[in-house]
Amino acid sequence: MRRLRMGLIGGGPGSFIGPIHRIAAEMDREIELVAGCFSSDPGRSREAGDSYRIDPARAYPSLDAMFAGERAREDGIDFVSIVSPNHHHLPAARAALAAGFPVISDKPATSTLAEAQELAALVGTAGLPYALTHTYTGYPLVREARARIAAGALGTIRKLVVEYPQGWLAGEAVGKQAEWRTDPARSGPGGCIGDIGTHAFQLAEFVTGLKVVELLADLAAVVPGRPVDDDCTVLLRYDNGARGVLLASQIEVGEMNGLRIRVYGDKGGLVWRQEVPNTLTLHSLDGRTEIVHAGGPQLGPDAASRTRTPTGHPEGYLEAFANIYRDFAALLRGESAPLLPGIEDALRGMSFVDTAVRASRDVSGWVPLTV
């Protein structure tokens, strides 16, 4: 089989996430980056194309030029990956789908819930694959946690605690990455809740298989003058009656990327931390504790198939990201990819952001979460 050809939208000079997508997509030799519209500035798009070492003629000055140019080629792109700031996600996806190209996009899917609803309609009409890069679902031990919960290892789930602390926005927002995330015109109405809160929300639903039905939100802009939230506390109620707590903050000095999930049932509990991703801790009601290691023989088939190295050889963020791209490649080839986040995750994520922002602003108390 030939490698699938990817076009990148965004990821221009100074981008953090663009090179991450490129490395992850190409890790398993299933995909290659061959084209892109890396910036709305033609000169910067050419500069990025040089850094990615692609044919200069395929570093396009606009989306229209890319889609026209690639459709005219026998070796044109098979899909696009959208890694631009939030406000550009819908226009880019709309243009790609209209041109007949499947889409994989950074999260959140759009800036607003209304945009996500429009996107869902576009995906349905186009009938083309769409995926969302909720990277943490690609970690082998996250998938192992999901499989064990589904098999009843924890019994009936009673309590979930998911937290995502960062400290990089505790002061003034300086630099390209900080500036657009704290500008509601580009990020959307949710700041921290949209940037990392959506990851925590989706991870909890992915691991447990449960759905949030109600929430109580307290979102704050702690840094003076900041127009979007940077510190979030959300209480959750799930469809089986379990209670949950979601904590997301970007003003916790000293924290780096501390995503952690704890799940407790009537038979046991589990803990997984993104900063120590190669171990999963499981507690039993009888007092036993099991430490599951990435690459170990006790892994189920899905986690084992997403592990590239033997036990003790750490895998992390890039490999998890690569698993998302591997699943997307499988989907494009007509194979099954049931754990790949898609348009439903896009809608639920934006519904969560929209509901939490409005409920916190209006001091509404407990409100339903509907999609």
RORODO-520323 format. One record per residue (C-alpha): x, y, z; residue in one letter. Coordinates in pm, 1 decimal. Example, Ala and Ser with C-alpha at 12.3 -4.5 7.8 and 13.67 -1.06 7.14 Angstrom:
<atoms>
{{1230.0 -450.0 780.0} "a"}
{{1367.0 -106.0 714.0} "s"}
</atoms>
This chain:
<atoms>
{{0.0 0.0 0.0} "m"}
{{122.3 347.6 -77.5} "r"}
{{149.6 608.1 194.9} "r"}
{{-147.5 841.1 233.1} "l"}
{{-70.2 1198.9 133.2} "r"}
{{-149.1 1473.9 384.8} "m"}
{{-206.4 1845.0 336.5} "g"}
{{-152.7 2064.3 643.4} "l"}
{{-359.2 2374.3 717.1} "i"}
{{-176.4 2595.0 966.7} "g"}
{{147.5 2499.9 1136.7} "g"}
{{340.8 2798.9 1004.7} "g"}
{{665.8 2945.1 1140.4} "p"}
{{666.6 2946.2 1520.8} "g"}
{{393.3 2684.2 1549.3} "s"}
{{426.0 2427.8 1826.8} "f"}
{{158.5 2187.4 1711.5} "i"}
{{232.3 2181.3 1336.2} "g"}
{{561.4 1990.2 1365.4} "p"}
{{400.0 1761.0 1624.7} "i"}
{{130.8 1664.9 1373.7} "h"}
{{387.8 1609.0 1102.4} "r"}
{{607.0 1382.6 1320.6} "i"}
{{308.9 1187.9 1453.4} "a"}
{{147.2 1141.4 1113.2} "a"}
{{467.0 1006.4 960.7} "e"}
{{580.1 787.5 1251.7} "m"}
{{428.1 460.9 1127.5} "d"}
{{506.4 521.0 759.5} "r"}
{{134.9 522.5 679.9} "e"}
{{121.2 893.8 592.4} "i"}
{{346.6 1160.4 446.1} "e"}
{{315.7 1538.6 449.4} "l"}
{{333.1 1657.5 88.6} "v"}
{{149.9 1991.6 78.0} "a"}
{{7.3 2269.6 289.5} "g"}
{{-132.8 2614.2 332.9} "c"}
{{70.9 2685.3 642.0} "f"}
{{-15.6 3052.0 688.2} "s"}
{{-249.7 3317.3 549.5} "s"}
{{69.3 3506.1 461.9} "d"}
{{206.5 3354.5 137.3} "p"}
{{565.6 3430.7 234.0} "g"}
{{531.0 3258.4 569.4} "r"}
{{359.0 2963.9 403.1} "s"}
{{659.4 2924.1 170.9} "r"}
{{895.5 2955.3 466.7} "e"}
{{709.3 2679.3 651.7} "a"}
{{712.4 2461.0 341.8} "g"}
{{1089.5 2490.1 333.0} "d"}
{{1112.7 2387.7 699.2} "s"}
{{894.4 2082.5 633.2} "y"}
{{1109.8 2002.8 326.0} "r"}
{{822.7 1970.2 82.1} "i"}
{{810.3 2070.6 -284.2} "d"}
{{805.7 2456.1 -285.5} "p"}
{{525.8 2449.4 -542.8} "a"}
{{305.4 2271.7 -286.4} "r"}
{{341.8 2535.0 -12.1} "a"}
{{29.8 2721.3 -115.5} "y"}
{{-67.0 3087.2 -52.0} "p"}
{{-435.9 3007.8 13.8} "s"}
{{-678.1 2723.0 75.5} "l"}
{{-840.8 2772.2 -263.4} "d"}
{{-502.8 2745.7 -432.7} "a"}
{{-416.1 2429.6 -239.7} "m"}
{{-740.1 2250.0 -312.9} "f"}
{{-734.7 2346.2 -680.2} "a"}
{{-369.2 2254.9 -716.9} "g"}
{{-396.6 1922.0 -538.4} "e"}
{{-712.8 1812.8 -717.2} "r"}
{{-534.4 1868.8 -1047.3} "a"}
{{-246.4 1636.1 -954.6} "r"}
{{-237.7 1260.3 -1000.9} "e"}
{{-44.4 1243.1 -674.4} "d"}
{{-265.8 1493.9 -489.4} "g"}
{{-340.4 1486.7 -119.5} "i"}
{{-576.4 1227.5 29.2} "d"}
{{-684.6 1436.0 329.0} "f"}
{{-615.5 1754.8 523.8} "v"}
{{-507.4 1811.1 880.5} "s"}
{{-622.8 2137.5 1041.3} "i"}
{{-386.0 2277.1 1305.9} "v"}
{{-465.3 2649.7 1288.2} "s"}
{{-621.2 2852.4 1575.2} "p"}
{{-980.1 2770.4 1671.4} "n"}
{{-1154.9 3045.2 1475.1} "h"}
{{-1016.9 2903.7 1151.0} "h"}
{{-1123.8 2543.1 1206.9} "h"}
{{-1474.1 2570.7 1060.8} "l"}
{{-1381.2 2771.3 747.4} "p"}
{{-1093.5 2532.4 678.0} "a"}
{{-1304.2 2220.5 732.4} "a"}
{{-1589.2 2363.3 524.8} "r"}
{{-1356.0 2434.2 233.6} "a"}
{{-1186.0 2093.4 258.3} "a"}
{{-1510.7 1897.2 270.3} "l"}
{{-1653.8 2098.8 -18.9} "a"}
{{-1341.4 2012.8 -219.5} "a"}
{{-1390.2 1643.3 -141.9} "g"}
{{-1114.5 1593.7 117.2} "f"}
{{-1153.1 1407.7 449.5} "p"}
{{-1052.4 1608.2 756.6} "v"}
{{-863.5 1547.1 1077.4} "i"}
{{-862.0 1852.1 1305.4} "s"}
{{-709.5 1978.5 1624.2} "d"}
{{-952.1 2025.9 1911.0} "k"}
{{-1174.3 2197.7 1993.2} "p"}
{{-1345.9 2136.1 1661.1} "a"}
{{-1465.0 2497.4 1629.4} "t"}
{{-1485.1 2823.5 1822.8} "s"}
{{-1853.4 2796.5 1915.1} "t"}
{{-2130.2 2540.1 1956.2} "l"}
{{-2322.8 2689.4 1662.2} "a"}
{{-2017.4 2637.0 1443.1} "e"}
{{-1984.0 2277.6 1564.8} "a"}
{{-2345.9 2213.2 1473.8} "q"}
{{-2283.5 2355.4 1127.3} "e"}
{{-1972.8 2138.6 1096.9} "l"}
{{-2167.1 1825.4 1193.8} "a"}
{{-2420.3 1900.9 920.4} "a"}
{{-2141.6 1953.6 667.0} "l"}
{{-1974.9 1624.5 761.5} "v"}
{{-2307.2 1444.0 731.2} "g"}
{{-2377.0 1593.0 389.8} "t"}
{{-2027.2 1530.9 256.7} "a"}
{{-2019.0 1170.7 379.8} "g"}
{{-1642.5 1197.0 429.2} "l"}
{{-1431.1 1084.5 726.3} "p"}
{{-1379.5 1342.1 1000.4} "y"}
{{-1164.5 1296.7 1311.2} "a"}
{{-1056.9 1504.6 1608.3} "l"}
{{-711.4 1479.8 1764.7} "t"}
{{-796.7 1414.1 2127.0} "h"}
{{-441.7 1293.0 2168.5} "t"}
{{-468.5 1140.7 2513.5} "y"}
{{-705.5 871.1 2388.0} "t"}
{{-408.7 738.5 2190.5} "g"}
{{-205.0 640.0 2496.5} "y"}
{{-196.4 260.0 2529.6} "p"}
{{-270.4 266.1 2902.3} "l"}
{{-566.7 498.9 2853.4} "v"}
{{-706.7 236.1 2620.7} "r"}
{{-621.5 -33.7 2873.1} "e"}
{{-809.3 161.8 3140.9} "a"}
{{-1110.0 186.9 2909.9} "r"}
{{-1103.0 -185.8 2835.4} "a"}
{{-1077.2 -285.3 3200.9} "r"}
{{-1363.3 -58.2 3304.5} "i"}
{{-1576.5 -195.0 3021.0} "a"}
{{-1496.5 -548.9 3141.0} "a"}
{{-1622.0 -461.8 3490.7} "g"}
{{-1288.2 -449.5 3673.6} "a"}
{{-1403.9 -152.6 3884.0} "l"}
{{-1767.8 -257.5 3911.0} "g"}
{{-2027.5 15.6 3893.8} "t"}
{{-1860.7 354.3 3852.0} "i"}
{{-1940.9 592.1 4138.0} "r"}
{{-1690.7 878.6 4118.2} "k"}
{{-1460.6 1042.0 3862.8} "l"}
{{-1199.3 1309.2 3917.6} "v"}
{{-1023.4 1447.8 3612.7} "v"}
{{-781.2 1737.6 3639.6} "e"}
{{-563.9 1926.9 3396.4} "y"}
{{-336.5 2181.0 3567.8} "p"}
{{-95.1 2408.7 3382.5} "q"}
{{86.6 2721.0 3493.1} "g"}
{{210.4 2879.5 3173.2} "w"}
{{-59.9 3151.6 3166.1} "l"}
{{-22.8 3257.1 3529.1} "a"}
{{118.1 3589.8 3414.0} "g"}
{{82.6 3810.7 3110.5} "e"}
{{-1.9 3626.7 2787.9} "a"}
{{316.5 3669.1 2585.6} "v"}
{{388.1 3506.6 2251.5} "g"}
{{181.5 3375.2 1963.0} "k"}
{{54.8 3061.9 2138.7} "q"}
{{-61.7 3254.8 2446.5} "a"}
{{-204.7 3551.1 2259.1} "e"}
{{-455.6 3367.0 2042.5} "w"}
{{-565.3 3140.6 2329.7} "r"}
{{-660.4 3442.5 2539.9} "t"}
{{-834.7 3630.6 2258.9} "d"}
{{-1205.3 3535.3 2238.9} "p"}
{{-1215.5 3642.3 1873.8} "a"}
{{-975.9 3358.4 1795.1} "r"}
{{-1024.3 3107.0 2076.4} "s"}
{{-1400.9 3140.2 2112.9} "g"}
{{-1581.1 3228.5 2437.0} "p"}
{{-1403.3 2957.8 2633.2} "g"}
{{-1038.1 3005.9 2724.9} "g"}
{{-893.3 2736.3 2947.8} "c"}
{{-1220.2 2540.7 2934.3} "i"}
{{-1191.0 2515.9 2555.8} "g"}
{{-815.0 2469.5 2536.1} "d"}
{{-758.9 2195.3 2795.3} "i"}
{{-1094.5 2150.9 2970.2} "g"}
{{-1225.8 1981.2 2657.0} "t"}
{{-941.7 1728.5 2678.8} "h"}
{{-1030.7 1644.6 3038.6} "a"}
{{-1402.5 1621.5 2960.7} "f"}
{{-1352.0 1393.3 2661.3} "q"}
{{-1096.3 1174.4 2840.5} "l"}
{{-1335.6 1102.6 3126.4} "a"}
{{-1614.6 1001.1 2889.1} "e"}
{{-1376.0 797.2 2673.2} "f"}
{{-1226.9 599.0 2961.7} "v"}
{{-1552.1 524.6 3141.5} "t"}
{{-1800.4 502.5 2856.6} "g"}
{{-2031.7 726.5 3060.2} "l"}
{{-2190.4 1052.0 2942.2} "k"}
{{-2226.6 1377.0 3136.9} "v"}
{{-2592.2 1475.5 3171.7} "v"}
{{-2566.8 1773.7 3410.7} "e"}
{{-2300.3 2015.2 3525.9} "l"}
{{-2237.3 2299.0 3767.1} "l"}
{{-1962.5 2533.3 3649.8} "a"}
{{-1743.6 2796.4 3814.7} "d"}
{{-1514.2 2956.3 3555.1} "l"}
{{-1291.6 3252.2 3635.3} "a"}
{{-1052.7 3490.3 3463.4} "a"}
{{-799.1 3509.3 3746.2} "v"}
{{-535.9 3719.9 3570.0} "v"}
{{-661.8 4082.6 3575.5} "p"}
{{-796.8 4202.6 3242.7} "g"}
{{-805.0 3860.8 3079.6} "r"}
{{-1123.1 3833.3 2868.3} "p"}
{{-1155.3 3453.1 2884.3} "v"}
{{-1142.5 3202.2 3168.2} "d"}
{{-808.6 3069.0 3288.9} "d"}
{{-925.8 2865.3 3591.6} "d"}
{{-1219.0 2621.2 3590.7} "c"}
{{-1400.8 2401.0 3839.1} "t"}
{{-1690.7 2193.4 3709.5} "v"}
{{-1904.1 1942.8 3900.4} "l"}
{{-2046.8 1666.6 3683.2} "l"}
{{-2330.4 1416.5 3697.1} "r"}
{{-2312.8 1115.3 3468.0} "y"}
{{-2585.1 909.2 3306.2} "d"}
{{-2542.0 617.1 3547.8} "n"}
{{-2571.9 842.9 3854.0} "g"}
{{-2196.5 876.9 3915.5} "a"}
{{-2058.3 1210.9 4033.4} "r"}
{{-1752.6 1378.6 3890.2} "g"}
{{-1521.4 1673.8 3932.4} "v"}
{{-1332.7 1842.0 3648.0} "l"}
{{-1053.4 2084.2 3734.2} "l"}
{{-873.3 2272.4 3457.9} "a"}
{{-639.4 2563.3 3517.0} "s"}
{{-362.9 2750.2 3338.4} "q"}
{{-262.7 2972.5 3631.2} "i"}
{{-125.3 2707.5 3870.8} "e"}
{{237.7 2816.8 3902.0} "v"}
{{480.0 2526.6 3869.7} "g"}
{{240.3 2293.0 3691.9} "e"}
{{334.9 2183.3 3342.6} "m"}
{{93.8 1942.6 3172.9} "n"}
{{-48.5 1752.3 3466.6} "g"}
{{-349.5 1577.1 3316.6} "l"}
{{-468.0 1305.7 3555.8} "r"}
{{-777.6 1089.6 3580.7} "i"}
{{-904.4 890.0 3878.0} "r"}
{{-1203.8 657.7 3850.0} "v"}
{{-1368.9 478.1 4142.9} "y"}
{{-1625.4 200.7 4134.3} "g"}
{{-1781.1 -28.7 4393.3} "d"}
{{-1508.8 -292.6 4331.7} "k"}
{{-1198.1 -81.2 4277.6} "g"}
{{-1032.9 229.6 4142.6} "g"}
{{-770.6 336.4 3890.1} "l"}
{{-533.0 626.9 3835.9} "v"}
{{-349.8 741.4 3522.6} "w"}
{{-124.5 1047.3 3483.1} "r"}
{{-17.7 1195.5 3150.6} "q"}
{{319.7 1305.0 3287.4} "e"}
{{388.6 943.2 3392.5} "v"}
{{201.2 774.7 3108.2} "p"}
{{361.0 432.7 3111.4} "n"}
{{200.7 308.4 3432.6} "t"}
{{-163.1 251.9 3522.5} "l"}
{{-247.6 195.1 3889.2} "t"}
{{-544.7 -21.4 3985.0} "l"}
{{-676.3 -61.7 4338.8} "h"}
{{-902.2 -345.3 4454.3} "s"}
{{-1158.9 -336.1 4732.6} "l"}
{{-962.5 -606.0 4918.9} "d"}
{{-659.2 -376.8 4947.9} "g"}
{{-448.7 -509.9 4660.4} "r"}
{{-280.5 -266.0 4422.1} "t"}
{{-171.3 -360.4 4070.5} "e"}
{{71.7 -156.1 3863.1} "i"}
{{23.8 -212.5 3490.8} "v"}
{{316.8 -115.1 3267.9} "h"}
{{305.7 -10.4 2904.0} "a"}
{{435.3 -290.7 2685.2} "g"}
{{371.6 -553.4 2952.6} "g"}
{{222.6 -896.6 2885.5} "p"}
{{-91.0 -821.0 3087.4} "q"}
{{-220.7 -565.8 2835.7} "l"}
{{-534.2 -631.6 2636.7} "g"}
{{-523.8 -649.0 2256.4} "p"}
{{-602.3 -283.1 2183.6} "d"}
{{-342.4 -141.1 2421.9} "a"}
{{-85.5 -398.1 2309.5} "a"}
{{-140.8 -313.3 1943.5} "s"}
{{-77.8 55.0 2016.1} "r"}
{{253.3 -3.0 2198.6} "t"}
{{572.7 17.0 1994.3} "r"}
{{847.9 -70.2 2244.6} "t"}
{{905.6 -331.8 2519.8} "p"}
{{832.1 -261.0 2885.8} "t"}
{{1068.1 -4.6 3033.9} "g"}
{{1124.8 183.4 2709.1} "h"}
{{910.0 493.3 2760.0} "p"}
{{655.6 603.0 2504.3} "e"}
{{471.9 930.3 2531.3} "g"}
{{294.1 1217.3 2362.8} "y"}
{{429.1 1174.6 2009.3} "l"}
{{348.1 803.7 2005.7} "e"}
{{-2.5 867.1 2140.0} "a"}
{{-53.9 1128.8 1871.1} "f"}
{{74.6 879.8 1613.7} "a"}
{{-186.8 627.7 1728.3} "n"}
{{-459.0 878.5 1641.8} "i"}
{{-312.6 917.8 1294.2} "y"}
{{-276.3 540.6 1258.0} "r"}
{{-645.5 500.3 1335.7} "d"}
{{-733.9 775.9 1089.0} "f"}
{{-526.4 608.0 818.8} "a"}
{{-715.4 285.4 887.5} "a"}
{{-1045.2 471.5 852.1} "l"}
{{-938.2 621.2 519.2} "l"}
{{-842.6 275.2 394.8} "r"}
{{-1190.4 147.8 476.8} "g"}
{{-1093.5 -35.1 794.3} "e"}
{{-1253.0 -12.4 1139.0} "s"}
{{-1133.4 254.3 1384.5} "a"}
{{-1397.7 247.6 1661.5} "p"}
{{-1196.0 440.5 1920.7} "l"}
{{-1106.1 732.7 1694.0} "l"}
{{-1265.6 1057.0 1820.9} "p"}
{{-1500.1 1200.9 1560.8} "g"}
{{-1782.0 1444.3 1498.8} "i"}
{{-1982.4 1327.3 1802.4} "e"}
{{-1686.0 1416.0 2024.4} "d"}
{{-1667.3 1750.9 1845.6} "a"}
{{-2030.8 1826.8 1925.6} "l"}
{{-2013.0 1707.9 2285.0} "r"}
{{-1694.5 1903.1 2348.0} "g"}
{{-1837.3 2229.3 2219.5} "m"}
{{-2166.7 2169.1 2400.0} "s"}
{{-1966.2 2124.5 2720.5} "f"}
{{-1776.1 2450.5 2663.5} "v"}
{{-2087.6 2646.8 2570.5} "d"}
{{-2291.5 2512.1 2862.4} "t"}
{{-2013.8 2567.1 3117.3} "a"}
{{-1941.3 2923.1 3001.5} "v"}
{{-2307.7 3026.0 3011.6} "r"}
{{-2385.1 2846.1 3338.2} "a"}
{{-2089.1 3005.8 3514.1} "s"}
{{-2163.0 3353.4 3376.9} "r"}
{{-2529.3 3336.0 3475.5} "d"}
{{-2467.3 3154.3 3807.1} "v"}
{{-2726.0 2902.6 3691.4} "s"}
{{-2641.0 2617.9 3929.7} "g"}
{{-2698.1 2270.4 3792.9} "w"}
{{-2789.3 2271.7 3422.4} "v"}
{{-2842.4 1990.6 3170.3} "p"}
{{-2580.4 1909.8 2909.3} "l"}
{{-2748.9 1838.1 2577.9} "t"}
{{-2612.8 1784.9 2228.6} "v"}
</atoms>
